[in-house]
Amino acid sequence: LTGCQGCKLCKSRSTIVFGVGNPRAKLMVVGEGPGEEEDKQGIPFVGRAGQLLTKMLAARGVNFDRERDCYTANVVKCRPEKNRNPEPDEVAACNPFLMAQIETLDPLVILTLGNFASQTLLATKEGITKLRGRAYPYRSGVIVPTFHPAFLLRNPGESYKRMAWDDLKLARQEYDRLSGR
């Protein structure tokens, strides 16, 4: 992956943002792609959306410690220019890396954040508002789609927050069920 030239994103990045977290984690969080701050630091979800994600995961009733309980990655590993949506060829170029991460971690629960992560892993064109609210069997675990924290920051309405909270509680329930807790 070092020096990857697999797609045109290599021209707009400062660094490859592969993933971070506990390599033994059974909760994997998958977002769309790195933003400006992530590109600078080489770590996923360190900007405002990442700060919100950390708070959401740690909230009472969900109780996931991001460093101890999670591994965080993105569908694309390099920042799209001006934070535009990743294009299909870019998603395809990074997909082997994401699949290798999933294969290595073998998570019980994959929390997908937003349209791109959810659509990529569920192989669908359905939007997040239709996909969220339930768990989908995936490998030996499940995928739980929810809104991307950046969307929640742009749309601070209570209904979206409530739906995201319900999704996080579902992820916790599935995690506990699959881990035999």
DACORTA-V792934 format. One record per residue. N is the residue number from 1. RES is the residue in three letters. PSI is psi in whole degrees, -180 to 180 (none if undefined). NEAR is the number of other C-alpha atoms within 8 Angstrom. D_FIRST is the distance of its C-alpha to the first C-alpha in Angstrom with 1 decimal. Layout:
n:N res:RES psi:PSI near:NEAR d_first:D_FIRST
n:N res:RES psi:PSI near:NEAR d_first:D_FIRST
//
This chain:
n:1 res:LEU psi:-31 near:4 d_first:0.0
n:2 res:THR psi:127 near:4 d_first:3.8
n:3 res:GLY psi:18 near:4 d_first:6.1
n:4 res:CYS psi:133 near:6 d_first:5.0
n:5 res:GLN psi:26 near:6 d_first:8.7
n:6 res:GLY psi:-19 near:7 d_first:9.1
n:7 res:CYS psi:179 near:8 d_first:12.0
n:8 res:LYS psi:-11 near:8 d_first:14.3
n:9 res:LEU psi:-21 near:11 d_first:12.9
n:10 res:CYS psi:-21 near:10 d_first:10.9
n:11 res:LYS psi:-22 near:5 d_first:14.6
n:12 res:SER psi:-4 near:10 d_first:15.7
n:13 res:ARG psi:158 near:11 d_first:13.3
n:14 res:SER psi:-37 near:6 d_first:13.9
n:15 res:THR psi:159 near:9 d_first:10.8
n:16 res:ILE psi:129 near:11 d_first:8.0
n:17 res:VAL psi:93 near:13 d_first:10.1
n:18 res:PHE psi:-60 near:10 d_first:8.5
n:19 res:GLY psi:166 near:10 d_first:11.9
n:20 res:VAL psi:151 near:9 d_first:14.9
n:21 res:GLY psi:-168 near:12 d_first:18.0
n:22 res:ASN psi:119 near:10 d_first:19.7
n:23 res:PRO psi:-10 near:6 d_first:17.6
n:24 res:ARG psi:6 near:5 d_first:21.1
n:25 res:ALA psi:145 near:13 d_first:21.9
n:26 res:LYS psi:5 near:13 d_first:23.6
n:27 res:LEU psi:122 near:13 d_first:23.2
n:28 res:MET psi:133 near:13 d_first:20.0
n:29 res:VAL psi:126 near:12 d_first:20.1
n:30 res:VAL psi:122 near:13 d_first:18.1
n:31 res:GLY psi:-167 near:14 d_first:18.6
n:32 res:GLU psi:-61 near:13 d_first:17.9
n:33 res:GLY psi:165 near:12 d_first:15.5
n:34 res:PRO psi:146 near:16 d_first:15.5
n:35 res:GLY psi:-167 near:10 d_first:18.7
n:36 res:GLU psi:-47 near:8 d_first:19.7
n:37 res:GLU psi:-39 near:9 d_first:20.2
n:38 res:GLU psi:-39 near:14 d_first:16.9
n:39 res:ASP psi:-38 near:16 d_first:15.1
n:40 res:LYS psi:-43 near:8 d_first:17.4
n:41 res:GLN psi:-18 near:7 d_first:16.8
n:42 res:GLY psi:20 near:10 d_first:13.2
n:43 res:ILE psi:133 near:11 d_first:15.0
n:44 res:PRO psi:146 near:14 d_first:15.9
n:45 res:PHE psi:57 near:12 d_first:19.6
n:46 res:VAL psi:-9 near:10 d_first:21.1
n:47 res:GLY psi:-161 near:9 d_first:23.3
n:48 res:ARG psi:-43 near:8 d_first:26.6
n:49 res:ALA psi:-38 near:12 d_first:25.3
n:50 res:GLY psi:-38 near:11 d_first:23.4
n:51 res:GLN psi:-41 near:10 d_first:26.6
n:52 res:LEU psi:-42 near:9 d_first:28.5
n:53 res:LEU psi:-46 near:10 d_first:26.1
n:54 res:THR psi:-44 near:10 d_first:26.7
n:55 res:LYS psi:-42 near:8 d_first:30.4
n:56 res:MET psi:-46 near:10 d_first:30.5
n:57 res:LEU psi:-35 near:12 d_first:28.8
n:58 res:ALA psi:-9 near:11 d_first:31.2
n:59 res:ALA psi:145 near:9 d_first:34.3
n:60 res:ARG psi:134 near:5 d_first:37.2
n:61 res:GLY psi:-23 near:5 d_first:37.3
n:62 res:VAL psi:-52 near:11 d_first:33.5
n:63 res:ASN psi:48 near:8 d_first:32.8
n:64 res:PHE psi:125 near:10 d_first:29.0
n:65 res:ASP psi:120 near:10 d_first:27.8
n:66 res:ARG psi:-39 near:11 d_first:24.4
n:67 res:GLU psi:-38 near:8 d_first:23.2
n:68 res:ARG psi:-39 near:9 d_first:25.0
n:69 res:ASP psi:-8 near:12 d_first:25.0
n:70 res:CYS psi:154 near:15 d_first:21.9
n:71 res:TYR psi:130 near:16 d_first:18.1
n:72 res:THR psi:133 near:13 d_first:17.0
n:73 res:ALA psi:179 near:14 d_first:14.1
n:74 res:ASN psi:161 near:15 d_first:14.1
n:75 res:VAL psi:-50 near:15 d_first:14.0
n:76 res:VAL psi:145 near:13 d_first:12.0
n:77 res:LYS psi:-5 near:11 d_first:9.4
n:78 res:CYS psi:150 near:14 d_first:10.8
n:79 res:ARG psi:124 near:14 d_first:14.6
n:80 res:PRO psi:141 near:14 d_first:16.8
n:81 res:GLU psi:137 near:7 d_first:19.5
n:82 res:LYS psi:27 near:4 d_first:22.6
n:83 res:ASN psi:31 near:8 d_first:21.2
n:84 res:ARG psi:166 near:6 d_first:22.0
n:85 res:ASN psi:143 near:5 d_first:21.2
n:86 res:PRO psi:145 near:10 d_first:18.0
n:87 res:GLU psi:157 near:6 d_first:19.1
n:88 res:PRO psi:-39 near:6 d_first:19.0
n:89 res:ASP psi:-31 near:7 d_first:16.7
n:90 res:GLU psi:-43 near:12 d_first:14.1
n:91 res:VAL psi:-44 near:11 d_first:14.6
n:92 res:ALA psi:-38 near:8 d_first:14.4
n:93 res:ALA psi:-35 near:9 d_first:11.1
n:94 res:CYS psi:-16 near:12 d_first:9.6
n:95 res:ASN psi:-41 near:10 d_first:12.1
n:96 res:PRO psi:-33 near:8 d_first:10.5
n:97 res:PHE psi:-43 near:7 d_first:8.2
n:98 res:LEU psi:-43 near:11 d_first:11.5
n:99 res:MET psi:-36 near:8 d_first:13.5
n:100 res:ALA psi:-38 near:8 d_first:11.7
n:101 res:GLN psi:-46 near:8 d_first:12.3
n:102 res:ILE psi:-43 near:9 d_first:15.8
n:103 res:GLU psi:-44 near:7 d_first:16.4
n:104 res:THR psi:-46 near:6 d_first:15.6
n:105 res:LEU psi:-37 near:10 d_first:17.6
n:106 res:ASP psi:58 near:8 d_first:20.3
n:107 res:PRO psi:153 near:12 d_first:21.8
n:108 res:LEU psi:-40 near:12 d_first:25.5
n:109 res:VAL psi:131 near:14 d_first:25.2
n:110 res:ILE psi:116 near:13 d_first:22.5
n:111 res:LEU psi:110 near:13 d_first:23.8
n:112 res:THR psi:133 near:13 d_first:22.5
n:113 res:LEU psi:108 near:16 d_first:23.3
n:114 res:GLY psi:-178 near:14 d_first:24.7
n:115 res:ASN psi:-53 near:10 d_first:24.7
n:116 res:PHE psi:-46 near:10 d_first:21.2
n:117 res:ALA psi:-44 near:14 d_first:19.9
n:118 res:SER psi:-47 near:13 d_first:23.2
n:119 res:GLN psi:-38 near:12 d_first:23.5
n:120 res:THR psi:-50 near:9 d_first:20.0
n:121 res:LEU psi:-27 near:6 d_first:20.5
n:122 res:LEU psi:-1 near:6 d_first:24.2
n:123 res:ALA psi:56 near:6 d_first:23.9
n:124 res:THR psi:165 near:6 d_first:26.7
n:125 res:LYS psi:-1 near:5 d_first:27.9
n:126 res:GLU psi:146 near:7 d_first:30.1
n:127 res:GLY psi:166 near:8 d_first:29.9
n:128 res:ILE psi:-34 near:12 d_first:29.3
n:129 res:THR psi:-28 near:5 d_first:33.1
n:130 res:LYS psi:-31 near:6 d_first:33.8
n:131 res:LEU psi:-34 near:11 d_first:31.0
n:132 res:ARG psi:164 near:11 d_first:31.5
n:133 res:GLY psi:-2 near:11 d_first:34.2
n:134 res:ARG psi:166 near:9 d_first:33.4
n:135 res:ALA psi:139 near:11 d_first:31.1
n:136 res:TYR psi:128 near:7 d_first:29.5
n:137 res:PRO psi:137 near:8 d_first:29.0
n:138 res:TYR psi:117 near:7 d_first:25.4
n:139 res:ARG psi:-125 near:5 d_first:24.6
n:140 res:SER psi:10 near:8 d_first:26.5
n:141 res:GLY psi:-144 near:11 d_first:26.7
n:142 res:VAL psi:159 near:13 d_first:27.1
n:143 res:ILE psi:133 near:12 d_first:25.5
n:144 res:VAL psi:106 near:16 d_first:27.6
n:145 res:PRO psi:145 near:16 d_first:27.0
n:146 res:THR psi:176 near:15 d_first:28.2
n:147 res:PHE psi:147 near:13 d_first:28.4
n:148 res:HIS psi:139 near:10 d_first:25.6
n:149 res:PRO psi:-32 near:11 d_first:26.9
n:150 res:ALA psi:-37 near:8 d_first:26.6
n:151 res:PHE psi:-43 near:9 d_first:29.0
n:152 res:LEU psi:-34 near:12 d_first:31.3
n:153 res:LEU psi:-36 near:8 d_first:31.4
n:154 res:ARG psi:-24 near:6 d_first:32.4
n:155 res:ASN psi:79 near:7 d_first:34.9
n:156 res:PRO psi:14 near:8 d_first:36.6
n:157 res:GLY psi:148 near:7 d_first:39.2
n:158 res:GLU psi:-33 near:6 d_first:40.3
n:159 res:SER psi:-41 near:6 d_first:39.8
n:160 res:TYR psi:-41 near:11 d_first:36.0
n:161 res:LYS psi:-43 near:10 d_first:35.9
n:162 res:ARG psi:-43 near:8 d_first:38.1
n:163 res:MET psi:-43 near:9 d_first:36.0
n:164 res:ALA psi:-39 near:10 d_first:32.7
n:165 res:TRP psi:-43 near:9 d_first:34.7
n:166 res:ASP psi:-40 near:9 d_first:35.9
n:167 res:ASP psi:-42 near:14 d_first:32.4
n:168 res:LEU psi:-39 near:12 d_first:31.3
n:169 res:LYS psi:-38 near:10 d_first:34.5
n:170 res:LEU psi:-43 near:12 d_first:33.7
n:171 res:ALA psi:-41 near:12 d_first:30.2
n:172 res:ARG psi:-44 near:9 d_first:32.1
n:173 res:GLN psi:-45 near:8 d_first:34.7
n:174 res:GLU psi:-40 near:11 d_first:32.2
n:175 res:TYR psi:-48 near:12 d_first:30.3
n:176 res:ASP psi:-42 near:9 d_first:33.7
n:177 res:ARG psi:-47 near:8 d_first:34.9
n:178 res:LEU psi:-25 near:9 d_first:31.9
n:179 res:SER psi:0 near:7 d_first:31.8
n:180 res:GLY psi:26 near:5 d_first:35.6
n:181 res:ARG psi:none near:5 d_first:36.6
//
